[in-house]
C-alpha cells in the first residue's frame, strides 16, 4: 500500500485536469462516507469534526447519508463525513 506522501507526489506529477481532480475528490469523499457508515451505530458516542474543533455527541439515528446526533442537549443532522467514533 502506498503512503499518503507517495500518492500526493503522483497526483502532482501527473498534471490532472480540474475535472479529473474533482472526480478524485468525489471518490475520496464517498469512500470516507462509506467507511464512516460502517463504523457508526445508534447510541454510539462520537465527535463532530469541524474546521477548528471536535464536539462530542451521541448518535441518535443513522440515515442514508447523515446521522441525527445529540450535542449539548440539541439534535442535529450531521453528514457522516464529519463524524468520528469516540
MIDO-408833 format. One line per field, with one value per atom (N, C-alpha, C): x, y, z; residue number from 1; atom name. Coordinates in Angstrom, 3 decimals, padded with zeros to 6 digits, always signed. Layout:
# MIDO-408833
xx c(X / ...)
yy c(Y / ...)
zz c(Z / ...)
k c(NUM / ...)
a c(CA / ...)
This chain:
# MIDO-408833
xx c(+000.847 / +000.000 / +000.891 / +000.500 / +001.278 / +000.960 / +001.945 / +001.739 / +001.048 / +000.556 / -000.105 / +000.871 / +002.111 / +003.124 / +003.357 / +003.408 / +003.619 / +002.436 / +001.237 / +000.044 / +000.017 / +000.358 / +000.385 / +001.405 / +002.576 / +003.601 / +003.096 / +002.429 / +001.910 / +000.835 / -000.020 / -001.060 / -000.422 / +000.585 / +001.265 / +002.017 / +002.617 / +003.431 / +002.590 / +001.349 / +000.540 / -000.241 / -000.236 / -000.906 / -002.344 / -003.162 / -004.564 / -005.330 / -006.391 / -007.259 / -008.139 / -008.808 / -009.694 / -010.840 / -011.361 / -012.456 / -011.998 / -010.794 / -010.259 / -010.011 / -009.499 / -009.276 / -010.601 / -011.626 / -012.939 / -013.512 / -013.318 / -013.778 / -013.048 / -011.758 / -010.953 / -011.440 / -011.710 / -012.208 / -013.557 / -014.429 / -015.737 / -015.600 / -014.685 / -014.462 / -013.941 / -013.026 / -012.470 / -013.559 / -014.409 / -015.489 / -016.490 / -016.785 / -017.718 / -017.115 / -015.815 / -015.139 / -015.168 / -014.924 / -014.985 / -016.374 / -017.410 / -018.780 / -019.111 / -018.681 / -019.000 / -018.236 / -016.988 / -016.227 / -016.879 / -017.334 / -017.992 / -019.295 / -020.044 / -021.333 / -021.170 / -020.123 / -019.903 / -019.498 / -018.874 / -018.363 / -019.285 / -020.407 / -021.298 / -022.594 / -023.086 / -024.362 / -025.085 / -026.374 / -027.189 / -026.727 / -026.723 / -026.312 / -024.813 / -024.069 / -022.606 / -022.135 / -021.122 / -020.504 / -019.647 / -019.649 / -018.886 / -018.403 / -017.578 / -017.150 / -017.609 / -018.129 / -018.434 / -017.219 / -016.582 / -015.347 / -015.675 / -015.250 / -015.393 / -013.998 / -013.898 / -012.584 / -011.646 / -012.156 / -011.256 / -011.584 / -012.600 / -012.957 / -013.588 / -013.613 / -014.265 / -015.292 / -016.561 / -017.635 / -018.144 / -018.159 / -018.661 / -020.178 / -020.664 / -022.099 / -022.445 / -023.725 / -024.228 / -025.112 / -024.905 / -025.701 / -027.073 / -028.125 / -029.498 / -030.065 / -029.787 / -030.332 / -029.341 / -029.206 / -028.348 / -029.236 / -029.130 / -029.877 / -028.972 / -029.441 / -028.685 / -027.339 / -027.334 / -026.078 / -025.740 / -026.647 / -026.437 / -026.864 / -026.419 / -026.838 / -027.473 / -028.448 / -029.005 / -028.139 / -027.488 / -026.550 / -027.026 / -027.031 / -027.377 / -026.093 / -026.024 / -024.875 / -025.406 / -024.896 / -025.258 / -026.759 / -027.481 / -028.914 / -029.780 / -029.190 / -029.955 / -029.601 / -030.507 / -030.262 / -029.979 / -028.969 / -028.548 / -028.426 / -028.719 / -028.449 / -027.034 / -026.149 / -024.728 / -024.304 / -023.601 / -023.084 / -022.105 / -022.148 / -021.280 / -019.800 / -019.479 / -018.072 / -017.527 / -018.417 / -017.987 / -017.958 / -018.283 / -018.343 / -017.131 / -016.731 / -015.616 / -016.018 / -015.779 / -016.108 / -015.257 / -015.866 / -015.147 / -014.317)
yy c(-001.178 / +000.000 / +001.239 / +002.224 / +003.454 / +004.384 / +005.196 / +006.184 / +007.411 / +008.263 / +009.483 / +010.373 / +010.419 / +011.236 / +010.735 / +009.414 / +008.850 / +009.151 / +009.024 / +009.317 / +010.793 / +011.651 / +013.089 / +013.442 / +012.818 / +013.053 / +012.642 / +011.494 / +011.027 / +011.955 / +012.456 / +013.384 / +014.658 / +015.174 / +016.384 / +016.157 / +014.994 / +014.709 / +014.476 / +014.018 / +013.652 / +014.802 / +015.958 / +017.144 / +016.856 / +016.437 / +016.149 / +017.431 / +017.324 / +018.474 / +018.719 / +019.870 / +020.190 / +019.194 / +018.745 / +017.774 / +016.451 / +016.020 / +014.773 / +014.894 / +016.035 / +016.253 / +016.296 / +016.916 / +016.956 / +015.547 / +014.736 / +013.355 / +012.581 / +012.807 / +012.155 / +012.560 / +013.830 / +014.324 / +013.689 / +013.593 / +012.976 / +011.515 / +010.797 / +009.395 / +009.260 / +010.107 / +010.064 / +010.346 / +011.347 / +011.668 / +010.527 / +009.838 / +008.716 / +007.555 / +007.339 / +006.295 / +006.651 / +007.936 / +008.378 / +008.152 / +008.472 / +008.305 / +006.831 / +005.969 / +004.546 / +003.947 / +004.371 / +003.904 / +004.372 / +005.618 / +006.153 / +005.412 / +005.130 / +004.466 / +003.068 / +002.358 / +001.012 / +001.017 / +002.090 / +002.101 / +002.825 / +003.393 / +004.165 / +003.409 / +003.488 / +002.853 / +003.715 / +003.471 / +004.248 / +004.041 / +005.123 / +005.070 / +005.205 / +005.260 / +005.317 / +006.750 / +006.873 / +008.183 / +008.534 / +009.811 / +010.243 / +011.670 / +012.108 / +013.502 / +014.056 / +015.288 / +016.001 / +016.859 / +016.586 / +017.263 / +018.493 / +019.664 / +020.912 / +021.447 / +022.571 / +023.087 / +023.251 / +023.816 / +024.148 / +023.444 / +022.560 / +021.931 / +020.562 / +019.785 / +018.473 / +018.516 / +018.367 / +018.438 / +017.031 / +016.631 / +015.290 / +015.230 / +014.048 / +013.848 / +012.376 / +012.076 / +010.709 / +010.543 / +009.453 / +009.192 / +008.680 / +009.366 / +009.005 / +008.107 / +008.450 / +007.709 / +007.769 / +006.650 / +006.590 / +006.584 / +007.627 / +007.718 / +007.321 / +007.536 / +007.119 / +007.834 / +009.144 / +009.885 / +010.765 / +010.876 / +011.709 / +010.952 / +011.450 / +010.892 / +012.001 / +011.627 / +012.561 / +012.408 / +013.504 / +013.486 / +014.461 / +013.993 / +014.873 / +015.454 / +016.786 / +017.517 / +018.651 / +018.761 / +019.862 / +020.010 / +018.873 / +018.912 / +019.173 / +019.313 / +019.539 / +018.472 / +018.247 / +017.249 / +017.927 / +017.406 / +017.963 / +016.851 / +017.162 / +016.266 / +016.544 / +015.554 / +015.745 / +014.785 / +015.267 / +014.357 / +013.347 / +012.116 / +011.081 / +011.400 / +012.167 / +012.503 / +013.425 / +014.050 / +014.923 / +014.202 / +012.903 / +012.154 / +011.254 / +011.121 / +010.248 / +009.510 / +008.212 / +007.436 / +007.907 / +007.964 / +008.420 / +007.308)
zz c(+000.000 / +000.000 / +000.000 / -000.771 / -000.866 / +000.301 / +000.647 / +001.698 / +001.107 / +001.976 / +001.539 / +000.773 / +001.212 / +000.530 / -000.899 / -001.081 / -002.417 / -003.336 / -002.805 / -003.600 / -003.973 / -003.038 / -003.295 / -004.377 / -004.330 / -005.361 / -006.738 / -006.814 / -008.099 / -008.642 / -007.777 / -008.222 / -008.757 / -008.067 / -008.522 / -009.830 / -010.014 / -011.197 / -012.449 / -012.301 / -013.467 / -014.081 / -013.483 / -014.033 / -014.460 / -013.519 / -013.794 / -014.083 / -014.883 / -015.151 / -013.927 / -013.912 / -012.788 / -012.693 / -013.836 / -013.832 / -013.225 / -013.566 / -013.015 / -011.518 / -011.071 / -009.642 / -008.887 / -009.475 / -008.840 / -008.708 / -009.726 / -009.677 / -008.586 / -008.463 / -007.431 / -006.032 / -005.842 / -004.559 / -004.238 / -005.243 / -005.051 / -004.632 / -005.275 / -004.913 / -003.489 / -003.110 / -001.755 / -000.723 / -000.992 / -000.054 / +000.074 / -001.022 / -000.939 / -000.153 / -000.287 / +000.489 / +001.972 / +002.293 / +003.688 / +004.270 / +003.494 / +003.979 / +004.194 / +003.273 / +003.442 / +004.617 / +004.826 / +005.991 / +007.285 / +007.293 / +008.483 / +008.746 / +007.680 / +007.836 / +008.426 / +008.031 / +008.540 / +010.008 / +010.465 / +011.833 / +012.822 / +012.338 / +013.202 / +013.459 / +014.694 / +015.036 / +016.069 / +016.207 / +017.143 / +018.580 / +019.355 / +020.755 / +020.958 / +019.878 / +019.944 / +020.214 / +021.048 / +021.287 / +020.077 / +019.706 / +018.532 / +018.723 / +017.777 / +017.704 / +016.372 / +016.380 / +015.148 / +014.845 / +013.702 / +013.334 / +012.502 / +013.020 / +012.293 / +012.026 / +011.356 / +010.979 / +012.163 / +013.243 / +014.351 / +015.659 / +015.657 / +016.930 / +016.712 / +017.779 / +017.816 / +018.929 / +018.573 / +019.557 / +019.859 / +021.133 / +021.464 / +021.334 / +020.966 / +020.835 / +020.875 / +020.728 / +020.704 / +019.482 / +018.745 / +017.551 / +017.976 / +017.522 / +017.833 / +016.736 / +015.469 / +014.338 / +013.176 / +012.459 / +011.274 / +010.040 / +009.217 / +007.964 / +006.801 / +005.570 / +004.383 / +004.272 / +004.389 / +004.234 / +005.437 / +006.376 / +007.563 / +008.808 / +009.932 / +011.219 / +012.044 / +012.843 / +013.825 / +015.068 / +015.468 / +016.589 / +017.650 / +018.910 / +020.020 / +020.583 / +020.567 / +021.117 / +021.965 / +023.175 / +024.069 / +024.230 / +024.327 / +024.568 / +023.348 / +022.156 / +020.927 / +019.916 / +018.954 / +017.913 / +016.582 / +015.866 / +014.588 / +013.551 / +012.294 / +011.175 / +010.703 / +010.816 / +010.523 / +009.422 / +008.381 / +007.356 / +007.989 / +007.504 / +008.058 / +007.875 / +006.845 / +006.625 / +007.714 / +008.497 / +009.599 / +010.942 / +010.956 / +012.214 / +012.384 / +013.633 / +014.001 / +015.280 / +015.317 / +016.515 / +017.690 / +018.864 / +020.056 / +020.652)
k c(1 / 1 / 1 / 2 / 2 / 2 / 3 / 3 / 3 / 4 / 4 / 4 / 5 / 5 / 5 / 6 / 6 / 6 / 7 / 7 / 7 / 8 / 8 / 8 / 9 / 9 / 9 / 10 / 10 / 10 / 11 / 11 / 11 / 12 / 12 / 12 / 13 / 13 / 13 / 14 / 14 / 14 / 15 / 15 / 15 / 16 / 16 / 16 / 17 / 17 / 17 / 18 / 18 / 18 / 19 / 19 / 19 / 20 / 20 / 20 / 21 / 21 / 21 / 22 / 22 / 22 / 23 / 23 / 23 / 24 / 24 / 24 / 25 / 25 / 25 / 26 / 26 / 26 / 27 / 27 / 27 / 28 / 28 / 28 / 29 / 29 / 29 / 30 / 30 / 30 / 31 / 31 / 31 / 32 / 32 / 32 / 33 / 33 / 33 / 34 / 34 / 34 / 35 / 35 / 35 / 36 / 36 / 36 / 37 / 37 / 37 / 38 / 38 / 38 / 39 / 39 / 39 / 40 / 40 / 40 / 41 / 41 / 41 / 42 / 42 / 42 / 43 / 43 / 43 / 44 / 44 / 44 / 45 / 45 / 45 / 46 / 46 / 46 / 47 / 47 / 47 / 48 / 48 / 48 / 49 / 49 / 49 / 50 / 50 / 50 / 51 / 51 / 51 / 52 / 52 / 52 / 53 / 53 / 53 / 54 / 54 / 54 / 55 / 55 / 55 / 56 / 56 / 56 / 57 / 57 / 57 / 58 / 58 / 58 / 59 / 59 / 59 / 60 / 60 / 60 / 61 / 61 / 61 / 62 / 62 / 62 / 63 / 63 / 63 / 64 / 64 / 64 / 65 / 65 / 65 / 66 / 66 / 66 / 67 / 67 / 67 / 68 / 68 / 68 / 69 / 69 / 69 / 70 / 70 / 70 / 71 / 71 / 71 / 72 / 72 / 72 / 73 / 73 / 73 / 74 / 74 / 74 / 75 / 75 / 75 / 76 / 76 / 76 / 77 / 77 / 77 / 78 / 78 / 78 / 79 / 79 / 79 / 80 / 80 / 80 / 81 / 81 / 81 / 82 / 82 / 82 / 83 / 83 / 83 / 84 / 84 / 84 / 85 / 85 / 85 / 86 / 86 / 86)
a c(N / CA / C / N / CA / C / N / CA / C / N / CA / C / N / CA / C / N / CA / C / N / CA / C / N / CA / C / N / CA / C / N / CA / C / N / CA / C / N / CA / C / N / CA / C / N / CA / C / N / CA / C / N / CA / C / N / CA / C / N / CA / C / N / CA / C / N / CA / C / N / CA / C / N / CA / C / N / CA / C / N / CA / C / N / CA / C / N / CA / C / N / CA / C / N / CA / C / N / CA / C / N / CA / C / N / CA / C / N / CA / C / N / CA / C / N / CA / C / N / CA / C / N / CA / C / N / CA / C / N / CA / C / N / CA / C / N / CA / C / N / CA / C / N / CA / C / N / CA / C / N / CA / C / N / CA / C / N / CA / C / N / CA / C / N / CA / C / N / CA / C / N / CA / C / N / CA / C / N / CA / C / N / CA / C / N / CA / C / N / CA / C / N / CA / C / N / CA / C / N / CA / C / N / CA / C / N / CA / C / N / CA / C / N / CA / C / N / CA / C / N / CA / C / N / CA / C / N / CA / C / N / CA / C / N / CA / C / N / CA / C / N / CA / C / N / CA / C / N / CA / C / N / CA / C / N / CA / C / N / CA / C / N / CA / C / N / CA / C / N / CA / C / N / CA / C / N / CA / C / N / CA / C / N / CA / C / N / CA / C / N / CA / C / N / CA / C / N / CA / C)
